[in-house]
Amino acid sequence: MRKHLATVAFLFAVTGCLAQPAPGVYKVVSFDIEVDGAPTVGYFGKSPQGYIVLTKSHFMSVLTAEGRRPGRSSDEKAAQLDSLIAYAGPYRIEGDKLIVDVQSAWVEAWKGTKQSRTWKIDGNRLTLTTERAPYSRDPSKMATATLSFEKVE
C-alpha cells in the first residue's frame, strides 16, 4: 500500500512540474481589464487581433484592437499606441508564473524589465493575467488585465 501511495505522490509531483503552456502559436480570443475593481469587458473591442508565440526559449506577444485604421496626423498616430501591445524576450516558468525578460517592447520603459503573468491552461485555451499595476491610461488607478488565447498550432 505504501508503495502505491509513494507512486501516486511521485506521479502528482512529476505531472505538476510538467504541466505548463505548450510551445506553439496561440490566437487571442479576449482581452479584459479590471480597473479599481470595475470590469472593463472588451478593452480592445469584441474581436481583438493578435497572437502569442511560445517557443522553448522565447516569448513574443502582439495584440491589437479591432478596427484599427492608419493614422494620418501626429495625434492619430500617437493614439494608435493605446490600441497596441507588443513585447518580446526570453521567458521562464516558475510555478503558475510566466516571467518574460523584456528585450524589445512598444513601451520603451518595459525594455530590461521582467513582466510576470499568472498562467492557466484549460484544454487548448491559455489564459494570462497580469499583476495588479498602475493603469496605463490613468496611473492614479490600479488595473489587472486578463488575456485568453486558443492554441492554433
C-alpha positions in Angstrom: 0.0 0.0 0.0 2.8 2.4 0.9 4.5 1.6 -2.4 1.3 2.6 -4.3 0.9 5.8 -2.3 4.5 6.7 -3.0 4.0 6.1 -6.7 0.8 8.2 -6.8 2.6 11.0 -4.9 5.5 10.8 -7.3 3.2 11.0 -10.4 1.4 14.0 -9.0 4.8 15.8 -8.4 6.1 15.0 -11.8 2.8 15.9 -13.6 2.6 19.2 -11.7 6.2 20.0 -12.7 5.5 19.2 -16.4 2.1 21.0 -16.6 2.8 24.3 -18.3 1.9 26.1 -21.5 3.0 24.0 -24.5 5.2 25.7 -27.1 3.2 26.9 -30.1 1.1 29.6 -31.6 -2.0 30.9 -29.7 -4.6 33.3 -31.1 -6.1 35.9 -28.8 -9.8 35.5 -28.2 -10.4 38.1 -25.4 -8.7 40.9 -23.6 -10.4 42.3 -20.5 -9.2 44.8 -17.8 -10.4 45.3 -14.3 -9.7 48.9 -13.2 -10.1 49.6 -9.5 -12.4 46.6 -9.2 -14.7 47.6 -12.1 -14.6 45.2 -15.0 -13.9 46.6 -18.5 -15.0 43.9 -20.9 -13.7 44.1 -24.5 -11.0 46.6 -23.8 -9.7 46.2 -27.4 -13.1 45.6 -28.8 -15.1 42.4 -29.2 -12.6 40.9 -31.6 -9.1 41.8 -30.6 -6.4 40.6 -33.0 -3.1 39.1 -32.3 -1.1 36.1 -31.3 1.3 34.9 -28.7 4.1 32.6 -29.8 5.8 30.4 -27.2 9.0 28.6 -28.1 11.2 26.6 -25.8 13.4 29.7 -25.2 11.4 32.8 -26.2 8.1 34.5 -25.8 6.6 37.0 -28.2 3.3 38.8 -28.0 1.5 41.1 -30.3 -2.1 42.3 -29.6 -4.1 45.0 -31.4 -7.6 46.3 -31.1 -10.2 45.5 -33.7 -10.9 48.1 -36.4 -7.6 49.9 -36.3 -7.1 52.4 -39.1 -3.9 54.1 -40.4 -3.1 57.3 -38.5 -2.8 60.3 -40.7 -2.0 63.1 -38.2 0.6 63.0 -35.4 -2.3 62.8 -32.9 -3.9 59.9 -34.7 -0.6 58.1 -34.9 0.1 58.7 -31.2 -3.4 57.4 -30.3 -2.6 54.1 -32.1 -0.2 53.3 -29.2 -3.3 52.9 -27.0 -4.6 50.1 -29.2 -1.4 48.0 -29.3 0.6 45.7 -27.0 3.9 44.2 -28.2 6.9 42.9 -26.4 9.3 40.0 -26.7 12.1 38.3 -24.9 13.1 35.0 -23.2 10.7 33.6 -20.7 10.7 31.1 -17.9 8.0 29.3 -15.9 8.1 29.4 -12.1 5.0 27.6 -10.8 2.0 29.4 -12.1 4.0 32.4 -13.3 5.3 33.1 -16.8 8.1 35.6 -16.4 9.4 37.5 -19.5 12.8 39.2 -19.6 11.6 42.0 -21.9 14.2 42.8 -24.6 12.0 44.8 -27.0 8.7 46.5 -26.4 6.3 49.1 -27.7 6.7 50.8 -24.3 10.3 51.8 -24.1 10.2 51.7 -20.3 9.5 48.0 -20.4 12.8 47.1 -22.0 15.1 45.5 -19.5 12.2 44.7 -17.1 10.6 41.5 -16.1 6.9 41.1 -16.8 5.2 38.4 -14.8 1.9 36.8 -15.7 -0.1 34.2 -14.0 -1.0 31.4 -16.5 -3.7 28.8 -16.6 -4.3 26.1 -19.2 -7.8 24.7 -19.9 -7.8 22.4 -22.9 -6.4 24.4 -25.8 -7.0 27.7 -24.0 -4.2 29.7 -22.4 -5.2 32.5 -20.0 -2.6 35.1 -18.8 -3.4 37.5 -16.0 -1.2 40.5 -15.2 -0.2 41.5 -11.7 -2.1 44.5 -10.3 -0.3 47.6 -11.5 -1.0 51.3 -12.3 -3.4 51.6 -15.2 -1.6 52.8 -18.3 -4.4 55.3 -19.3 -4.7 56.7 -15.7 -1.8 55.9 -13.4 -3.8 57.0 -10.4 -5.9 53.8 -10.8 -4.8 50.2 -10.4 -5.6 47.6 -13.0 -5.4 43.8 -13.8 -5.6 42.5 -17.3 -6.8 39.0 -18.4 -5.9 37.8 -21.9 -7.3 34.5 -23.3 -5.8 32.6 -26.2 -6.6 29.5 -28.2 -3.9 27.3 -29.5 -3.8 27.2 -33.3 -0.5 25.4 -33.9 
